[in-house]
Amino acid sequence: MSFIVSAFDFDGTITSKDSFIEFIRFTHKPISFIIGFLYFSPILILMKLKLYSNFKAKQFVFSYFFKNMEINDFNFYCKNFASHNRNIIKQSALDEIEFQLLNNHEIVIISSSISNWISPFFINSSIHIIATEIEIDSNGFLTGKFSTNNCFGIEKVNRLLSIFPNRNEYKLFAYGDSRGDKELLDFADVSYYKLFK
């Protein structure tokens, strides 16, 4: 094995809060946020009970709040969200990432959240961001749909292999905190579950 890849889940592992929910809260007035989640509460409950697709539930919620938003406006919100919410990043996780960067490990942030608001948290261009991607129409507006599969479960393994396909060439460290990380943790040579406080 010639190098090390360290794959970090984002929400709950690196962060202390769910960035999907926090981003919606950041971009919408409190009454809009509350009405939206009350509207989708039956679906969200079914999702938690594993009776409804995580992908479909997330896409419904994302579409409700962001469909038809211009991509430049969306990205502006994403950058502001990161700059105003550095406090959700766990210092212990950030210290581990910086330590591994100093040791020339390949760092991958791999998440089911949206890459547009994850990327601004990590200005180091050598960090790979693998996340759910959003669909944009020909006029530059969000369709409310995702252009990739939800980066959750086995999709995390598939997406990791898309950029590091030769598995015998590297040792994989994986960090996660939820059932969406199980397949990635099982795939790793060394896995850490709920390591950061």
N, C-alpha and C positions, 0 to 999 in steps of 0.2 A: 504494500500500500504506500503510494508515494506522497499523499497529502491528506489533510483532514478537512472534512466539511462539517460545519456546525449549523444545524437547522433549528431555529427558534420559532415557536408559535408566537403570535403577537398578543391577542386578547387574553388577559388573565395570566399569561406567562411573563411577558415583558411589561404589560400594563396592569394597573390595579383595577381598571374598569373596562367594560365592554365598549370599544371604540365605535361600534356601529350605533349603539344607542346614544352615546355621548355626542357623536357627530350630528345626529338628528336633533338632539337637544340644543346643540350649539347653533344650528342653522335655522331653527324655527322658534316662534314664540311659544311660551309655555302652554297656552290654550290649544294651539295647533298640535303640539306634541302629545298632549293628553288625549285629545279627541282621536288622533290617529291610532294611538296604541289601544284605546278602548274599542275602537272599530275592529281592530285586528286581534283583540284578546282571545276570542275563541280559537282562531287558527294557531296563535302562539302557544296556547295551552295544549292543543293537540300535538304540536311539534315537540314540546317538552315531554309529553307522554309517549313520544316516538310513534304517533299515529298519523303524522302528517310530515311530508317532505321538508327537511330543513331548507333545501334550495328554493322550493316554491314559496314557503313562508317568507323567507328573506327577500325574495324578488318582489312579492306582493307589497311588502312594507316599503322597500326601496322605491318602487314605482309610485306608490301613493305620495311619497314626500318629494321625489326629485324628477319625475317624468316631465319632459319639456323644458327643463332648465338648460341654459346655454352652457356648454362645456367650459368656457373660459370663466364664467361665474362660479361654476362648481369647483374648478381648480383653485380659484381665489379663496373660496370658503375652506378648502382643504388646507391650504398653506396657513391661513389664519388660525384654523383649528389646531394645527400642530404647534404654532408659535404661542398660542394662549393656553395650551394644555400639556406642557412639558411635565407638569406635576403628576400625570397619570403613569409616567414611565418609572418603573421600579429601579432605584439606583443600583441595587445588587445585580439586576439583569444587565444594566448598562455597563457596569464594571466588568462583568464576565465577557460581554461582547468586545469591549475595548482591549481586555487582556488577550483574547483570542486573535484579534486583529494584529496586535503586536507580535504574536507568534505565527503570523502568516497563515492562519486558518481561513478557509473560504467560509464566509458568513452568509447564511440565507435566512431571511425573515419570511416565514411561510404562513399564510393566514387566509381565513375565509372572508375576512373583511375586504374592503375595496382598496386597491393599490394606490389610488389617487390621494387618499388621506394618510396612508401609512408612509409613503416615500418621503414626505417633508419632515418626518421625525428623524430621518437618517440622511444626513448631508454627505456622508462618506460614500463616494461613488463606487467603491469596491464592494459594497454590501448588495447582495442580490435580493430583490423583492419579488416574491412569488405570492400572488393573491388573486382574488376574484376580480375580473375586469368587467367594465361597464360598456354597454353598446351605445354608440353615438351615430346619429343619422347623418346623411350627406350635407345637411345644413348646419351641423355642429351642435345639435341638441340631443340631450339624453332621451333614449326611448323608454327608459324605465326597466329595460331588460339587461341581463348579463351576457357578455359576449364569450364567456368561458363557463365551464362547469364551476359550481361552487367549490372553492378550494377547501374541502372538508373530507375527513376520512381517507379513503384510498386515493382520492384525487391529490392529496398532498404528496403521496409517494410518486404518483404518476408525473406530477409537475416537477418534482425534484429531479426525477430521472430524465426529464426533457432537457435539463441544462447540465446534469452530471450523469450521463448514461452509463459510463463504464464503472459499474459498482465495485469491481475488484481492484480498482486503482486508488480508492480512498477509504479512509475510516470515517464512519458517520456517527457524530454525536447528535442527539435530538433532545429538545426540551419542550415539554407540553404540560397542559393542566386539565384537559377535558377529553370526553369521548371522541371529539373530532380529531384528536391527535393520536389515538390508539394505534392506528396502522403505521403511522410514521415512527412512533416510539418502538413498535415491534420490529420494524425494518432496520432500525439503527444497530450499530455495534455496541454503543453505550447510550442509554436513555436516562433522562432525569424527569421525574414527574413532580410538579409543584415544588420545584427547588427554590425559587426566589420568593422572598417575603416583602 
